[in-house]
Amino acid sequence: MDRMDVTEEFAGIQLPGHLHTPESLQYAQEFEFREGDVVIVTYPKSGTTWMQEIVTLIYSKGDPTIATSVPNWMRAPWLEHTYFKDTIKNEEGPRIITTHLPSDILAPALQKSKAKVVYIVRNPKDVAVSFYYFHKMAKFFPDSGAFPEFVERFLEGKVYYGSWFDHVKGWYNQKKNLDVIYLTYESMHKDLRRSIKKLCAFLGCPMYSEEVDKIEQHCKFAVMSQNAMVNYTLIPTEILDHEKSKFMRKGVVGDWKNHFTDEQNEDFEKIYKEKMLDCDLQVVWNLD
Ligand code: A3P
C-alpha cells in the first residue's frame, strides 16, 4: 500500500511509485545479465503475463506445478520493481526476468551479456484499450479520464511508461545488437502452438509434441484467467480493484473496434503512420 500516489520520473518517462523507487531503478540500470537469462520485454498490456506463463512452462517442460503455485511476479520478476533484488535467483540455471524499461537503459548491459530477449508487440489500438481498463482497476495509476482523452495522452506518450512508439522502435532498433526474438500478441493469438515452437527453438529447448500440447492447453486465456498465480486476484482490492475491471479482461484481438469512433481511428492511423515511417517492423496485424 506504499507510495500509491507517487510518480517516479526516470529516463524521460513516468512510472508508478508504488512499484518503482529511485533505488530499484538504479539497481535495474546497473544489473548484470548473464548467459542463460531470458528477458521478456514489453510495453504494458502487450501480452507480458502470457509470455511469462509460456516461458515458465517451456522451462518446466509443460509441468504446470510452478505455474500454478508461484505468482508470476516471483518466478519472472520485473527488473525495475522494488522487490526484484530480493526475488531474483542467484543460483545457477535459467532466470526469467521481465521488464517494461526502454531500450536505451538496458540495451548496453544486454549487449554485453549472452541473455536472450523476447520482445512482444501488440496492436497499439488494443494496447490503448487494455491500458485504459487497467487504469480503472489499478489504484496506483492516475485517473484514466474519458476514453478519447486517454487515447490522446497515449498517442502523445503522456502516460505511465511513456510512448508506445518510442518503446517499440527503440527495442526493434536493437535487432542486430541483441539475441532477440520479436513476436506479436496477434500471432500468438492466431497460432499459439506455432509461437510456442518458435520460442522453444529460440531458447534452445527441444520439446516433445505432448509437452507442447500441455503448454498450449495451460496458456489458453480461459485457463490462465482462472489461475490465481497470474490473474492478479492475490493482490488486495485496495491495490487492484477487480470489480472495476479484470486483469484477464477479454484476451481478444481487435477490441479497439468496440471503443474507437471512425474519427478517432483516422486520427490514430495518421499518427501511427507518421511515427512508424522509419520502422520496418513486420507485424501480422494491419491496423484494421
Ligand atoms: P485485454 O485487457 O485486452 O484483455 P499484460 O500482461 O502485458 O499486462 O497484458 C494484459 C493483456 O493480455 C490483457 O488484455 C489480458 O487479457 C491479455 N492476456 C493475458 N493472458 C492472455 C492469454 N492467455 N490469451 C490472450 N490474452 C491474454
Boltz pocket constraint, residues with backbone or C-beta under 6 A from the ligand:
constraints:
  - pocket:
      binder: B
      contacts: [[A, 42], [A, 43], [A, 44], [A, 45], [A, 46], [A, 47], [A, 48], [A, 49], [A, 50], [A, 126], [A, 129], [A, 130], [A, 131], [A, 133], [A, 219], [A, 220], [A, 221], [A, 222], [A, 224], [A, 246], [A, 247], [A, 248], [A, 249], [A, 250], [A, 251], [A, 252], [A, 255]]
      max_distance: 6.0
